[in-house]
Amino acid sequence: MGLKQTTPDPWENIAAKFPVGSRVKGKVTSITDYGSFVQLLEGVEGLVHVSEMAWTKRVRHPSKILSAGDEVEVMVLDVDPPRSGFPWD
């Protein structure tokens, strides 16, 4: 047994918790050249790609408009839960 087995899997039923098209609030956890990661729940993060950050201007780097720790509202465009890598998944 491991420690993580003593807590619920945050990815269980994730598509029902965050349906495509829903707007949710989260916290920016890190910024990369290609986008920023936003924590939706403990153990669940999503990527906001740099191309999805603005309608009217081209954002050259996410750090120009976001900082780690910022609270943001995002729209869920896709849900892709992690896979264990086992063939039966």
C-alpha positions as CSV (number, residue, x, y, z in Angstrom):
1,M,0.0,0.0,0.0
2,G,1.1,3.5,-0.6
3,L,0.2,6.9,0.9
4,K,-1.7,8.1,-2.2
5,Q,-4.1,5.2,-1.9
6,T,-5.4,6.6,1.4
7,T,-6.8,9.7,-0.4
8,P,-9.3,9.8,-3.3
9,D,-8.0,10.0,-6.8
10,P,-8.5,13.6,-7.9
11,W,-8.8,12.5,-11.6
12,E,-11.7,10.2,-10.9
13,N,-14.8,11.4,-12.8
14,I,-12.8,14.5,-13.9
15,A,-14.9,14.9,-17.1
16,A,-18.0,15.2,-15.0
17,K,-16.4,17.7,-12.6
18,F,-15.0,19.9,-15.4
19,P,-17.2,19.4,-18.5
20,V,-16.0,20.7,-21.8
21,G,-17.2,24.3,-22.2
22,S,-17.4,25.0,-18.5
23,R,-15.8,28.1,-17.0
24,V,-13.7,27.4,-13.8
25,K,-11.4,29.4,-11.6
26,G,-7.9,28.3,-10.8
27,K,-4.5,29.4,-9.7
28,V,-1.5,29.8,-12.1
29,T,1.2,27.4,-10.8
30,S,3.9,27.7,-13.4
31,I,4.7,29.5,-16.7
32,T,6.6,28.1,-19.6
33,D,7.4,29.4,-23.1
34,Y,4.3,27.6,-24.6
35,G,1.7,28.4,-21.9
36,S,0.9,28.4,-18.2
37,F,-0.4,25.6,-15.9
38,V,-3.4,26.3,-13.8
39,Q,-4.4,24.3,-10.8
40,L,-8.1,23.4,-10.7
41,L,-8.0,21.0,-7.7
42,E,-5.2,19.6,-5.6
43,G,-3.5,17.2,-8.0
44,V,-5.3,18.5,-11.1
45,E,-3.7,21.0,-13.4
46,G,-4.5,22.2,-16.9
47,L,-2.5,23.9,-19.6
48,V,-3.5,27.2,-21.0
49,H,-1.6,27.3,-24.3
50,V,-0.1,30.7,-25.2
51,S,-2.3,30.8,-28.4
52,E,-5.4,30.7,-26.2
53,M,-4.5,33.7,-24.0
54,A,-5.7,36.7,-26.1
55,W,-8.1,37.3,-29.0
56,T,-6.7,40.6,-30.3
57,K,-2.9,40.4,-29.9
58,R,-0.2,37.8,-30.2
59,V,1.2,37.0,-26.8
60,R,4.9,36.4,-27.2
61,H,5.4,34.9,-23.7
62,P,2.8,34.1,-21.1
63,S,4.8,35.9,-18.4
64,K,3.8,39.2,-20.2
65,I,0.2,38.8,-19.0
66,L,0.3,36.2,-16.1
67,S,2.3,35.5,-13.0
68,A,2.6,32.4,-10.8
69,G,0.0,32.7,-8.1
70,D,-2.5,34.6,-10.2
71,E,-6.2,33.6,-9.8
72,V,-7.7,33.2,-13.3
73,E,-10.9,32.1,-14.9
74,V,-10.5,29.6,-17.7
75,M,-12.7,27.6,-20.1
76,V,-12.3,23.8,-20.3
77,L,-11.6,23.0,-24.0
78,D,-10.6,19.3,-23.5
79,V,-10.3,16.8,-20.7
80,D,-7.4,14.3,-21.0
81,P,-6.9,12.3,-17.8
82,P,-3.5,10.8,-17.2
83,R,-3.1,7.1,-18.1
84,S,-1.3,4.6,-15.9
85,G,0.6,3.1,-18.9
86,F,-0.9,-0.3,-18.3
87,P,-2.2,-2.1,-21.4
88,W,-5.7,-2.5,-19.9
89,D,-6.2,1.2,-19.5
